[in-house]
Amino acid sequence: MQENSKDYEFCIKSTLDNARKRINLLDSEDKKCVLEEYREWIKDGLGNHTVLLLREDPII
C-alpha cells in the first residue's frame, strides 16, 4: 500500500507540474479561463469528474 501511495503521489505531482507548464504557455486571457476551470473542478471535488490523460505517444 505504501509503495502504491508513492506512485500515486509521483503521478499527481508530475501531472500538476505539466499542467502548470502548459498553462504558463498560454496568453493572459486563455490562462485565466483554464485556471478558473481548474478551480471549479477542485471546488466541486475531483472525485466527481473523470480525467482524460493524453499521451504524447498514444497507443491507439
ZAMIDO-378639 format. One record per residue (C-alpha): residue in three letters; y, x, z. Coordinates in steps of 0.05 Angstrom, whole numbers, plus 5000, padded with zeros to 4 digits. Layout:
# residues N
+------+------+------+------+
: resn :   c2 :   c1 :   c3 :
+------+------+------+------+
:  ALA :    Y :    X :    Z :
...
+------+------+------+------+
This chain:
# residues 60
+------+------+------+------+
: resn :   c2 :   c1 :   c3 :
+------+------+------+------+
:  MET : 5000 : 5000 : 5000 :
:  GLN : 5049 : 5055 : 5018 :
:  GLU : 5035 : 5091 : 4952 :
:  ASN : 5049 : 5028 : 4912 :
:  SER : 5113 : 5017 : 4952 :
:  LYS : 5139 : 5085 : 4930 :
:  ASP : 5121 : 5070 : 4857 :
:  TYR : 5160 : 5004 : 4861 :
:  GLU : 5219 : 5039 : 4893 :
:  PHE : 5220 : 5092 : 4838 :
:  CYS : 5216 : 5039 : 4783 :
:  ILE : 5271 : 4997 : 4814 :
:  LYS : 5316 : 5058 : 4823 :
:  SER : 5303 : 5081 : 4751 :
:  THR : 5318 : 5011 : 4725 :
:  LEU : 5383 : 5006 : 4763 :
:  ASP : 5405 : 5076 : 4742 :
:  ASN : 5390 : 5059 : 4669 :
:  ALA : 5428 : 4992 : 4674 :
:  ARG : 5488 : 5027 : 4706 :
:  LYS : 5490 : 5079 : 4649 :
:  ARG : 5484 : 5026 : 4596 :
:  ILE : 5538 : 4983 : 4628 :
:  ASN : 5585 : 5042 : 4631 :
:  LEU : 5580 : 5050 : 4555 :
:  LEU : 5609 : 4980 : 4544 :
:  ASP : 5682 : 4965 : 4534 :
:  SER : 5720 : 4934 : 4592 :
:  GLU : 5712 : 4860 : 4575 :
:  ASP : 5637 : 4866 : 4559 :
:  LYS : 5626 : 4908 : 4621 :
:  LYS : 5659 : 4853 : 4663 :
:  CYS : 5613 : 4799 : 4633 :
:  VAL : 5549 : 4839 : 4644 :
:  LEU : 5568 : 4856 : 4716 :
:  GLU : 5583 : 4782 : 4730 :
:  GLU : 5514 : 4763 : 4702 :
:  TYR : 5480 : 4814 : 4748 :
:  ARG : 5519 : 4787 : 4808 :
:  GLU : 5495 : 4716 : 4792 :
:  TRP : 5422 : 4739 : 4786 :
:  ILE : 5425 : 4776 : 4852 :
:  LYS : 5462 : 4719 : 4888 :
:  ASP : 5410 : 4669 : 4864 :
:  GLY : 5353 : 4713 : 4886 :
:  LEU : 5316 : 4759 : 4839 :
:  GLY : 5250 : 4724 : 4854 :
:  ASN : 5274 : 4663 : 4815 :
:  HIS : 5280 : 4699 : 4749 :
:  THR : 5235 : 4733 : 4700 :
:  VAL : 5258 : 4801 : 4678 :
:  LEU : 5242 : 4827 : 4609 :
:  LEU : 5238 : 4902 : 4605 :
:  LEU : 5244 : 4931 : 4535 :
:  ARG : 5216 : 4998 : 4520 :
:  GLU : 5247 : 5047 : 4470 :
:  ASP : 5177 : 5057 : 4441 :
:  PRO : 5147 : 4987 : 4442 :
:  ILE : 5073 : 4979 : 4433 :
:  ILE : 5070 : 4915 : 4392 :
+------+------+------+------+
